[in-house]
Amino acid sequence: MTIRDIVAVLDVIEESMPAAQVALQLATRFKAHLTGLALAVEPIIPPLLVSPIPVDIIAEAQIQADARAKAAVGRFESYAKAAGIAAATRQEAVIAGAMTEVIAEVCRLTDLVVIGQDDPGRPDPGRAQAIEAVLFGAARPLLVVPLGFAAAAEFPRIVVGWDGSQPAARALVAARPFLRSAAHVEVVAVDHPVDEAGDICTEPVTYLARHDIAAQSVHIASDGDGIGMALSRHVEVTGSNLLVMGGFGKSRFREFVLGGATRQMLRAMPVPVLMAH
């Protein structure tokens, strides 16, 4: 498996665009085609409002959303030019709360999607839906970049979260291009002690060895704080640069929502997180 096509979901709020910067570095590293996707998120108009929203207010919100997306495209093009990359751009108008299918269609045929962590101080109305659309709608690997991330997109120490699930397996396979160049790889199980049943990490470690990737089996306890927090702590203690984990979710009528461990990690991520479902 290799990475030849990358989509970066552009940040329309944060001008430094850390996720796009990482995507540009990865496109150079993997010699991959890169597309910057800007979303003009139009507001939801609740159908049961007592008083309808004036048409001019709705029109102004749409104009502002379009302007933010165009500005994001312009910033991305400037960064790409400075990096010497001939990246493509794409702008899509989407309605907040109903963007899943649009994003899934754009991202279905790519090797990796890169997006930034949401800023709780300036929340992006479409961020959570974009993440869910990539993981569950397009079923593509997703690299989430932390707020303010300014380090080089090099990941010599990688932690792979493992629980034996299908999402964890897909994330592990998707991470192989990154794992090949890492100096230290740990396959980490949370609250799965080695006992008579054996070591849950044996199979993924063996699988990686068959792909010439040396990995260590590590077991940690959550101490009641949840899987996401346990992995986050371990990443910080070991000085790791990238976390690989399954993106979990639960379905409800005609949609998916992020599961607790995934939401927990996305709120308190110390390093970039590569997810797959």
C-alpha positions as protocol buffer text, in pm:
chain_id: "A"
residue {
  index: 1
  type: MET
  ca { x: 0 y: 0 z: 0 }
}
residue {
  index: 2
  type: THR
  ca { x: 122 y: 347 z: -85 }
}
residue {
  index: 3
  type: ILE
  ca { x: -16 y: 701 z: -79 }
}
residue {
  index: 4
  type: ARG
  ca { x: -59 y: 862 z: -420 }
}
residue {
  index: 5
  type: ASP
  ca { x: -363 y: 1085 z: -367 }
}
residue {
  index: 6
  type: ILE
  ca { x: -439 y: 1314 z: -71 }
}
residue {
  index: 7
  type: VAL
  ca { x: -736 y: 1541 z: 4 }
}
residue {
  index: 8
  type: ALA
  ca { x: -689 y: 1821 z: 258 }
}
residue {
  index: 9
  type: VAL
  ca { x: -1009 y: 1964 z: 408 }
}
residue {
  index: 10
  type: LEU
  ca { x: -915 y: 2331 z: 431 }
}
residue {
  index: 11
  type: ASP
  ca { x: -959 y: 2529 z: 750 }
}
residue {
  index: 12
  type: VAL
  ca { x: -1180 y: 2829 z: 672 }
}
residue {
  index: 13
  type: ILE
  ca { x: -1116 y: 2987 z: 1013 }
}
residue {
  index: 14
  type: GLU
  ca { x: -753 y: 2927 z: 1113 }
}
residue {
  index: 15
  type: GLU
  ca { x: -535 y: 3117 z: 866 }
}
residue {
  index: 16
  type: SER
  ca { x: -216 y: 2923 z: 946 }
}
residue {
  index: 17
  type: MET
  ca { x: -388 y: 2605 z: 819 }
}
residue {
  index: 18
  type: PRO
  ca { x: -182 y: 2346 z: 1012 }
}
residue {
  index: 19
  type: ALA
  ca { x: -365 y: 2053 z: 851 }
}
residue {
  index: 20
  type: ALA
  ca { x: -302 y: 2185 z: 500 }
}
residue {
  index: 21
  type: GLN
  ca { x: 64 y: 2242 z: 588 }
}
residue {
  index: 22
  type: VAL
  ca { x: 94 y: 1880 z: 696 }
}
residue {
  index: 23
  type: ALA
  ca { x: -84 y: 1764 z: 380 }
}
residue {
  index: 24
  type: LEU
  ca { x: 162 y: 1963 z: 167 }
}
residue {
  index: 25
  type: GLN
  ca { x: 456 y: 1798 z: 343 }
}
residue {
  index: 26
  type: LEU
  ca { x: 304 y: 1453 z: 300 }
}
residue {
  index: 27
  type: ALA
  ca { x: 232 y: 1517 z: -69 }
}
residue {
  index: 28
  type: THR
  ca { x: 600 y: 1599 z: -115 }
}
residue {
  index: 29
  type: ARG
  ca { x: 713 y: 1299 z: 89 }
}
residue {
  index: 30
  type: PHE
  ca { x: 494 y: 1046 z: -92 }
}
residue {
  index: 31
  type: LYS
  ca { x: 499 y: 1219 z: -431 }
}
residue {
  index: 32
  type: ALA
  ca { x: 122 y: 1229 z: -412 }
}
residue {
  index: 33
  type: HIS
  ca { x: -140 y: 1439 z: -588 }
}
residue {
  index: 34
  type: LEU
  ca { x: -299 y: 1687 z: -346 }
}
residue {
  index: 35
  type: THR
  ca { x: -642 y: 1849 z: -354 }
}
residue {
  index: 36
  type: GLY
  ca { x: -749 y: 2126 z: -117 }
}
residue {
  index: 37
  type: LEU
  ca { x: -1122 y: 2101 z: -40 }
}
residue {
  index: 38
  type: ALA
  ca { x: -1294 y: 2415 z: 90 }
}
residue {
  index: 39
  type: LEU
  ca { x: -1644 y: 2382 z: 233 }
}
residue {
  index: 40
  type: ALA
  ca { x: -1883 y: 2677 z: 221 }
}
residue {
  index: 41
  type: VAL
  ca { x: -2114 y: 2569 z: 504 }
}
residue {
  index: 42
  type: GLU
  ca { x: -2456 y: 2726 z: 468 }
}
residue {
  index: 43
  type: PRO
  ca { x: -2674 y: 2760 z: 778 }
}
residue {
  index: 44
  type: ILE
  ca { x: -2964 y: 2528 z: 862 }
}
residue {
  index: 45
  type: ILE
  ca { x: -3302 y: 2700 z: 855 }
}
residue {
  index: 46
  type: PRO
  ca { x: -3523 y: 2526 z: 1115 }
}
residue {
  index: 47
  type: PRO
  ca { x: -3863 y: 2450 z: 957 }
}
residue {
  index: 48
  type: LEU
  ca { x: -4064 y: 2512 z: 1275 }
}
residue {
  index: 49
  type: LEU
  ca { x: -3951 y: 2862 z: 1364 }
}
residue {
  index: 50
  type: VAL
  ca { x: -4231 y: 3083 z: 1498 }
}
residue {
  index: 51
  type: SER
  ca { x: -4094 y: 3374 z: 1299 }
}
residue {
  index: 52
  type: PRO
  ca { x: -3919 y: 3307 z: 967 }
}
residue {
  index: 53
  type: ILE
  ca { x: -3563 y: 3431 z: 930 }
}
residue {
  index: 54
  type: PRO
  ca { x: -3548 y: 3733 z: 696 }
}
residue {
  index: 55
  type: VAL
  ca { x: -3428 y: 3645 z: 348 }
}
residue {
  index: 56
  type: ASP
  ca { x: -3151 y: 3906 z: 358 }
}
residue {
  index: 57
  type: ILE
  ca { x: -3001 y: 3749 z: 672 }
}
residue {
  index: 58
  type: ILE
  ca { x: -2998 y: 3406 z: 508 }
}
residue {
  index: 59
  type: ALA
  ca { x: -2842 y: 3551 z: 192 }
}
residue {
  index: 60
  type: GLU
  ca { x: -2575 y: 3731 z: 394 }
}
residue {
  index: 61
  type: ALA
  ca { x: -2483 y: 3410 z: 580 }
}
residue {
  index: 62
  type: GLN
  ca { x: -2446 y: 3229 z: 248 }
}
residue {
  index: 63
  type: ILE
  ca { x: -2230 y: 3508 z: 108 }
}
residue {
  index: 64
  type: GLN
  ca { x: -2005 y: 3499 z: 414 }
}
residue {
  index: 65
  type: ALA
  ca { x: -1969 y: 3121 z: 395 }
}
residue {
  index: 66
  type: ASP
  ca { x: -1873 y: 3145 z: 28 }
}
residue {
  index: 67
  type: ALA
  ca { x: -1624 y: 3425 z: 100 }
}
residue {
  index: 68
  type: ARG
  ca { x: -1456 y: 3225 z: 380 }
}
residue {
  index: 69
  type: ALA
  ca { x: -1422 y: 2922 z: 152 }
}
residue {
  index: 70
  type: LYS
  ca { x: -1274 y: 3131 z: -131 }
}
residue {
  index: 71
  type: ALA
  ca { x: -1028 y: 3293 z: 109 }
}
residue {
  index: 72
  type: ALA
  ca { x: -924 y: 2948 z: 233 }
}
residue {
  index: 73
  type: VAL
  ca { x: -864 y: 2835 z: -127 }
}
residue {
  index: 74
  type: GLY
  ca { x: -649 y: 3144 z: -186 }
}
residue {
  index: 75
  type: ARG
  ca { x: -438 y: 3081 z: 126 }
}
residue {
  index: 76
  type: PHE
  ca { x: -393 y: 2716 z: 32 }
}
residue {
  index: 77
  type: GLU
  ca { x: -283 y: 2804 z: -320 }
}
residue {
  index: 78
  type: SER
  ca { x: -25 y: 3046 z: -176 }
}
residue {
  index: 79
  type: TYR
  ca { x: 112 y: 2779 z: 60 }
}
residue {
  index: 80
  type: ALA
  ca { x: 122 y: 2523 z: -221 }
}
residue {
  index: 81
  type: LYS
  ca { x: 307 y: 2762 z: -450 }
}
residue {
  index: 82
  type: ALA
  ca { x: 561 y: 2837 z: -178 }
}
residue {
  index: 83
  type: ALA
  ca { x: 612 y: 2463 z: -130 }
}
residue {
  index: 84
  type: GLY
  ca { x: 656 y: 2410 z: -505 }
}
residue {
  index: 85
  type: ILE
  ca { x: 350 y: 2184 z: -531 }
}
residue {
  index: 86
  type: ALA
  ca { x: 97 y: 2207 z: -814 }
}
residue {
  index: 87
  type: ALA
  ca { x: -203 y: 2124 z: -596 }
}
residue {
  index: 88
  type: ALA
  ca { x: -564 y: 2120 z: -716 }
}
residue {
  index: 89
  type: THR
  ca { x: -848 y: 2296 z: -534 }
}
residue {
  index: 90
  type: ARG
  ca { x: -1218 y: 2233 z: -501 }
}
residue {
  index: 91
  type: GLN
  ca { x: -1494 y: 2435 z: -335 }
}
residue {
  index: 92
  type: GLU
  ca { x: -1826 y: 2283 z: -236 }
}
residue {
  index: 93
  type: ALA
  ca { x: -2137 y: 2452 z: -96 }
}
residue {
  index: 94
  type: VAL
  ca { x: -2289 y: 2231 z: 173 }
}
residue {
  index: 95
  type: ILE
  ca { x: -2571 y: 2273 z: 422 }
}
residue {
  index: 96
  type: ALA
  ca { x: -2474 y: 2235 z: 787 }
}
residue {
  index: 97
  type: GLY
  ca { x: -2620 y: 1910 z: 912 }
}
residue {
  index: 98
  type: ALA
  ca { x: -2654 y: 1760 z: 564 }
}
residue {
  index: 99
  type: MET
  ca { x: -2303 y: 1752 z: 423 }
}
residue {
  index: 100
  type: THR
  ca { x: -2216 y: 1385 z: 467 }
}
residue {
  index: 101
  type: GLU
  ca { x: -2295 y: 1268 z: 115 }
}
residue {
  index: 102
  type: VAL
  ca { x: -2115 y: 1560 z: -55 }
}
residue {
  index: 103
  type: ILE
  ca { x: -1793 y: 1506 z: 142 }
}
residue {
  index: 104
  type: ALA
  ca { x: -1813 y: 1128 z: 107 }
}
residue {
  index: 105
  type: GLU
  ca { x: -1846 y: 1159 z: -270 }
}
residue {
  index: 106
  type: VAL
  ca { x: -1544 y: 1391 z: -294 }
}
residue {
  index: 107
  type: CYS
  ca { x: -1324 y: 1174 z: -69 }
}
residue {
  index: 108
  type: ARG
  ca { x: -1423 y: 822 z: -174 }
}
residue {
  index: 109
  type: LEU
  ca { x: -1142 y: 784 z: -427 }
}
residue {
  index: 110
  type: THR
  ca { x: -839 y: 905 z: -236 }
}
residue {
  index: 111
  type: ASP
  ca { x: -572 y: 737 z: -26 }
}
residue {
  index: 112
  type: LEU
  ca { x: -571 y: 978 z: 267 }
}
residue {
  index: 113
  type: VAL
  ca { x: -778 y: 1270 z: 396 }
}
residue {
  index: 114
  type: VAL
  ca { x: -619 y: 1533 z: 621 }
}
residue {
  index: 115
  type: ILE
  ca { x: -824 y: 1762 z: 845 }
}
residue {
  index: 116
  type: GLY
  ca { x: -754 y: 1988 z: 1142 }
}
residue {
  index: 117
  type: GLN
  ca { x: -880 y: 1948 z: 1498 }
}
residue {
  index: 118
  type: ASP
  ca { x: -1173 y: 2169 z: 1586 }
}
residue {
  index: 119
  type: ASP
  ca { x: -1109 y: 2481 z: 1792 }
}
residue {
  index: 120
  type: PRO
  ca { x: -1356 y: 2494 z: 2086 }
}
residue {
  index: 121
  type: GLY
  ca { x: -1305 y: 2871 z: 2105 }
}
residue {
  index: 122
  type: ARG
  ca { x: -1401 y: 2915 z: 1739 }
}
residue {
  index: 123
  type: PRO
  ca { x: -1594 y: 2600 z: 1645 }
}
residue {
  index: 124
  type: ASP
  ca { x: -1636 y: 2509 z: 1280 }
}
residue {
  index: 125
  type: PRO
  ca { x: -2000 y: 2404 z: 1226 }
}
residue {
  index: 126
  type: GLY
  ca { x: -1904 y: 2137 z: 974 }
}
residue {
  index: 127
  type: ARG
  ca { x: -1595 y: 1984 z: 1134 }
}
residue {
  index: 128
  type: ALA
  ca { x: -1751 y: 1690 z: 1319 }
}
residue {
  index: 129
  type: GLN
  ca { x: -1971 y: 1607 z: 1023 }
}
residue {
  index: 130
  type: ALA
  ca { x: -1673 y: 1618 z: 787 }
}
residue {
  index: 131
  type: ILE
  ca { x: -1484 y: 1372 z: 1009 }
}
residue {
  index: 132
  type: GLU
  ca { x: -1784 y: 1140 z: 1025 }
}
residue {
  index: 133
  type: ALA
  ca { x: -1837 y: 1167 z: 649 }
}
residue {
  index: 134
  type: VAL
  ca { x: -1478 y: 1064 z: 573 }
}
residue {
  index: 135
  type: LEU
  ca { x: -1468 y: 776 z: 822 }
}
residue {
  index: 136
  type: PHE
  ca { x: -1815 y: 632 z: 775 }
}
residue {
  index: 137
  type: GLY
  ca { x: -1941 y: 770 z: 442 }
}
residue {
  index: 138
  type: ALA
  ca { x: -1626 y: 753 z: 230 }
}
residue {
  index: 139
  type: ALA
  ca { x: -1457 y: 487 z: 447 }
}
residue {
  index: 140
  type: ARG
  ca { x: -1117 y: 645 z: 389 }
}
residue {
  index: 141
  type: PRO
  ca { x: -819 y: 684 z: 626 }
}
residue {
  index: 142
  type: LEU
  ca { x: -824 y: 1019 z: 804 }
}
residue {
  index: 143
  type: LEU
  ca { x: -531 y: 1208 z: 955 }
}
residue {
  index: 144
  type: VAL
  ca { x: -646 y: 1464 z: 1213 }
}
residue {
  index: 145
  type: VAL
  ca { x: -392 y: 1737 z: 1291 }
}
residue {
  index: 146
  type: PRO
  ca { x: -395 y: 1908 z: 1634 }
}
residue {
  index: 147
  type: LEU
  ca { x: -464 y: 2277 z: 1681 }
}
residue {
  index: 148
  type: GLY
  ca { x: -152 y: 2487 z: 1643 }
}
residue {
  index: 149
  type: PHE
  ca { x: 56 y: 2195 z: 1514 }
}
residue {
  index: 150
  type: ALA
  ca { x: 376 y: 2339 z: 1370 }
}
residue {
  index: 151
  type: ALA
  ca { x: 618 y: 2045 z: 1376 }
}
residue {
  index: 152
  type: ALA
  ca { x: 747 y: 1868 z: 1068 }
}
residue {
  index: 153
  type: ALA
  ca { x: 522 y: 1592 z: 939 }
}
residue {
  index: 154
  type: GLU
  ca { x: 776 y: 1328 z: 1034 }
}
residue {
  index: 155
  type: PHE
  ca { x: 673 y: 1047 z: 1264 }
}
residue {
  index: 156
  type: PRO
  ca { x: 971 y: 845 z: 1391 }
}
residue {
  index: 157
  type: ARG
  ca { x: 783 y: 715 z: 1699 }
}
residue {
  index: 158
  type: ILE
  ca { x: 435 y: 574 z: 1635 }
}
residue {
  index: 159
  type: VAL
  ca { x: 179 y: 424 z: 1872 }
}
residue {
  index: 160
  type: VAL
  ca { x: -83 y: 190 z: 1726 }
}
residue {
  index: 161
  type: GLY
  ca { x: -390 y: 147 z: 1947 }
}
residue {
  index: 162
  type: TRP
  ca { x: -511 y: -213 z: 1925 }
}
residue {
  index: 163
  type: ASP
  ca { x: -824 y: -392 z: 2048 }
}
residue {
  index: 164
  type: GLY
  ca { x: -864 y: -656 z: 1776 }
}
residue {
  index: 165
  type: SER
  ca { x: -1157 y: -477 z: 1609 }
}
residue {
  index: 166
  type: GLN
  ca { x: -1219 y: -420 z: 1240 }
}
residue {
  index: 167
  type: PRO
  ca { x: -1161 y: -40 z: 1268 }
}
residue {
  index: 168
  type: ALA
  ca { x: -830 y: -99 z: 1448 }
}
residue {
  index: 169
  type: ALA
  ca { x: -720 y: -345 z: 1177 }
}
residue {
  index: 170
  type: ARG
  ca { x: -810 y: -103 z: 899 }
}
residue {
  index: 171
  type: ALA
  ca { x: -623 y: 178 z: 1072 }
}
residue {
  index: 172
  type: LEU
  ca { x: -317 y: -45 z: 1111 }
}
residue {
  index: 173
  type: VAL
  ca { x: -316 y: -137 z: 742 }
}
residue {
  index: 174
  type: ALA
  ca { x: -374 y: 227 z: 637 }
}
residue {
  index: 175
  type: ALA
  ca { x: -76 y: 333 z: 851 }
}
residue {
  index: 176
  type: ARG
  ca { x: 176 y: 108 z: 679 }
}
residue {
  index: 177
  type: PRO
  ca { x: 326 y: 388 z: 463 }
}
residue {
  index: 178
  type: PHE
  ca { x: 402 y: 579 z: 786 }
}
residue {
  index: 179
  type: LEU
  ca { x: 512 y: 274 z: 986 }
}
residue {
  index: 180
  type: ARG
  ca { x: 772 y: 171 z: 727 }
}
residue {
  index: 181
  type: SER
  ca { x: 984 y: 479 z: 793 }
}
residue {
  index: 182
  type: ALA
  ca { x: 935 y: 490 z: 1172 }
}
residue {
  index: 183
  type: ALA
  ca { x: 1227 y: 412 z: 1401 }
}
residue {
  index: 184
  type: HIS
  ca { x: 1006 y: 286 z: 1685 }
}
residue {
  index: 185
  type: VAL
  ca { x: 658 y: 132 z: 1665 }
}
residue {
  index: 186
  type: GLU
  ca { x: 445 y: 17 z: 1957 }
}
residue {
  index: 187
  type: VAL
  ca { x: 122 y: -182 z: 1931 }
}
residue {
  index: 188
  type: VAL
  ca { x: -62 y: -77 z: 2247 }
}
residue {
  index: 189
  type: ALA
  ca { x: -358 y: -254 z: 2408 }
}
residue {
  index: 190
  type: VAL
  ca { x: -560 y: -79 z: 2679 }
}
residue {
  index: 191
  type: ASP
  ca { x: -709 y: -293 z: 2958 }
}
residue {
  index: 192
  type: HIS
  ca { x: -618 y: -618 z: 2778 }
}
residue {
  index: 193
  type: PRO
  ca { x: -363 y: -787 z: 3010 }
}
residue {
  index: 194
  type: VAL
  ca { x: -165 y: -1087 z: 2890 }
}
residue {
  index: 195
  type: ASP
  ca { x: -326 y: -1397 z: 3044 }
}
residue {
  index: 196
  type: GLU
  ca { x: -414 y: -1757 z: 2961 }
}
residue {
  index: 197
  type: ALA
  ca { x: -583 y: -1633 z: 2643 }
}
residue {
  index: 198
  type: GLY
  ca { x: -250 y: -1492 z: 2527 }
}
residue {
  index: 199
  type: ASP
  ca { x: -139 y: -1151 z: 2408 }
}
residue {
  index: 200
  type: ILE
  ca { x: -395 y: -961 z: 2198 }
}
residue {
  index: 201
  type: CYS
  ca { x: -107 y: -774 z: 2031 }
}
residue {
  index: 202
  type: THR
  ca { x: 67 y: -1086 z: 1895 }
}
residue {
  index: 203
  type: GLU
  ca { x: -117 y: -1097 z: 1562 }
}
residue {
  index: 204
  type: PRO
  ca { x: -70 y: -729 z: 1466 }
}
residue {
  index: 205
  type: VAL
  ca { x: 298 y: -743 z: 1565 }
}
residue {
  index: 206
  type: THR
  ca { x: 341 y: -1056 z: 1350 }
}
residue {
  index: 207
  type: TYR
  ca { x: 151 y: -897 z: 1062 }
}
residue {
  index: 208
  type: LEU
  ca { x: 380 y: -593 z: 1070 }
}
residue {
  index: 209
  type: ALA
  ca { x: 690 y: -815 z: 1085 }
}
residue {
  index: 210
  type: ARG
  ca { x: 577 y: -980 z: 761 }
}
residue {
  index: 211
  type: HIS
  ca { x: 586 y: -632 z: 608 }
}
residue {
  index: 212
  type: ASP
  ca { x: 937 y: -572 z: 748 }
}
residue {
  index: 213
  type: ILE
  ca { x: 810 y: -341 z: 1021 }
}
residue {
  index: 214
  type: ALA
  ca { x: 945 y: -413 z: 1369 }
}
residue {
  index: 215
  type: ALA
  ca { x: 694 y: -342 z: 1648 }
}
residue {
  index: 216
  type: GLN
  ca { x: 673 y: -396 z: 2022 }
}
residue {
  index: 217
  type: SER
  ca { x: 371 y: -521 z: 2215 }
}
residue {
  index: 218
  type: VAL
  ca { x: 275 y: -288 z: 2501 }
}
residue {
  index: 219
  type: HIS
  ca { x: -7 y: -314 z: 2755 }
}
residue {
  index: 220
  type: ILE
  ca { x: -143 y: -23 z: 2957 }
}
residue {
  index: 221
  type: ALA
  ca { x: -434 y: 34 z: 3192 }
}
residue {
  index: 222
  type: SER
  ca { x: -694 y: 308 z: 3152 }
}
residue {
  index: 223
  type: ASP
  ca { x: -732 y: 352 z: 3530 }
}
residue {
  index: 224
  type: GLY
  ca { x: -1095 y: 438 z: 3469 }
}
residue {
  index: 225
  type: ASP
  ca { x: -1020 y: 738 z: 3247 }
}
residue {
  index: 226
  type: GLY
  ca { x: -1126 y: 582 z: 2917 }
}
residue {
  index: 227
  type: ILE
  ca { x: -933 y: 440 z: 2624 }
}
residue {
  index: 228
  type: GLY
  ca { x: -879 y: 776 z: 2453 }
}
residue {
  index: 229
  type: MET
  ca { x: -721 y: 937 z: 2758 }
}
residue {
  index: 230
  type: ALA
  ca { x: -507 y: 630 z: 2827 }
}
residue {
  index: 231
  type: LEU
  ca { x: -365 y: 632 z: 2475 }
}
residue {
  index: 232
  type: SER
  ca { x: -315 y: 1009 z: 2489 }
}
residue {
  index: 233
  type: ARG
  ca { x: -117 y: 978 z: 2814 }
}
residue {
  index: 234
  type: HIS
  ca { x: 96 y: 698 z: 2672 }
}
residue {
  index: 235
  type: VAL
  ca { x: 176 y: 899 z: 2360 }
}
residue {
  index: 236
  type: GLU
  ca { x: 293 y: 1192 z: 2572 }
}
residue {
  index: 237
  type: VAL
  ca { x: 495 y: 980 z: 2816 }
}
residue {
  index: 238
  type: THR
  ca { x: 678 y: 798 z: 2535 }
}
residue {
  index: 239
  type: GLY
  ca { x: 735 y: 1110 z: 2324 }
}
residue {
  index: 240
  type: SER
  ca { x: 558 y: 955 z: 2028 }
}
residue {
  index: 241
  type: ASN
  ca { x: 473 y: 1161 z: 1719 }
}
residue {
  index: 242
  type: LEU
  ca { x: 171 y: 983 z: 1571 }
}
residue {
  index: 243
  type: LEU
  ca { x: -118 y: 779 z: 1707 }
}
residue {
  index: 244
  type: VAL
  ca { x: -295 y: 521 z: 1491 }
}
residue {
  index: 245
  type: MET
  ca { x: -637 y: 401 z: 1605 }
}
residue {
  index: 246
  type: GLY
  ca { x: -972 y: 279 z: 1480 }
}
residue {
  index: 247
  type: GLY
  ca { x: -1234 y: 547 z: 1433 }
}
residue {
  index: 248
  type: PHE
  ca { x: -1535 y: 419 z: 1621 }
}
residue {
  index: 249
  type: GLY
  ca { x: -1895 y: 519 z: 1576 }
}
residue {
  index: 250
  type: LYS
  ca { x: -2249 y: 408 z: 1629 }
}
residue {
  index: 251
  type: SER
  ca { x: -2529 y: 422 z: 1378 }
}
residue {
  index: 252
  type: ARG
  ca { x: -2864 y: 588 z: 1418 }
}
residue {
  index: 253
  type: PHE
  ca { x: -3131 y: 652 z: 1161 }
}
residue {
  index: 254
  type: ARG
  ca { x: -2952 y: 714 z: 828 }
}
residue {
  index: 255
  type: GLU
  ca { x: -2631 y: 844 z: 987 }
}
residue {
  index: 256
  type: PHE
  ca { x: -2330 y: 769 z: 1204 }
}
residue {
  index: 257
  type: VAL
  ca { x: -2209 y: 955 z: 1510 }
}
residue {
  index: 258
  type: LEU
  ca { x: -1862 y: 935 z: 1661 }
}
residue {
  index: 259
  type: GLY
  ca { x: -1820 y: 695 z: 1951 }
}
residue {
  index: 260
  type: GLY
  ca { x: -1699 y: 797 z: 2295 }
}
residue {
  index: 261
  type: ALA
  ca { x: -1334 y: 691 z: 2260 }
}
residue {
  index: 262
  type: THR
  ca { x: -1306 y: 871 z: 1926 }
}
residue {
  index: 263
  type: ARG
  ca { x: -1464 y: 1193 z: 2058 }
}
residue {
  index: 264
  type: GLN
  ca { x: -1241 y: 1177 z: 2366 }
}
residue {
  index: 265
  type: MET
  ca { x: -928 y: 1152 z: 2155 }
}
residue {
  index: 266
  type: LEU
  ca { x: -1031 y: 1429 z: 1915 }
}
residue {
  index: 267
  type: ARG
  ca { x: -1082 y: 1667 z: 2209 }
}
residue {
  index: 268
  type: ALA
  ca { x: -745 y: 1602 z: 2373 }
}
residue {
  index: 269
  type: MET
  ca { x: -510 y: 1486 z: 2100 }
}
residue {
  index: 270
  type: PRO
  ca { x: -140 y: 1556 z: 2178 }
}
residue {
  index: 271
  type: VAL
  ca { x: -16 y: 1453 z: 1831 }
}
residue {
  index: 272
  type: PRO
  ca { x: -167 y: 1386 z: 1487 }
}
residue {
  index: 273
  type: VAL
  ca { x: -406 y: 1089 z: 1488 }
}
residue {
  index: 274
  type: LEU
  ca { x: -452 y: 853 z: 1193 }
}
residue {
  index: 275
  type: MET
  ca { x: -797 y: 691 z: 1202 }
}
residue {
  index: 276
  type: ALA
  ca { x: -988 y: 446 z: 987 }
}
residue {
  index: 277
  type: HIS
  ca { x: -1321 y: 270 z: 1015 }
}
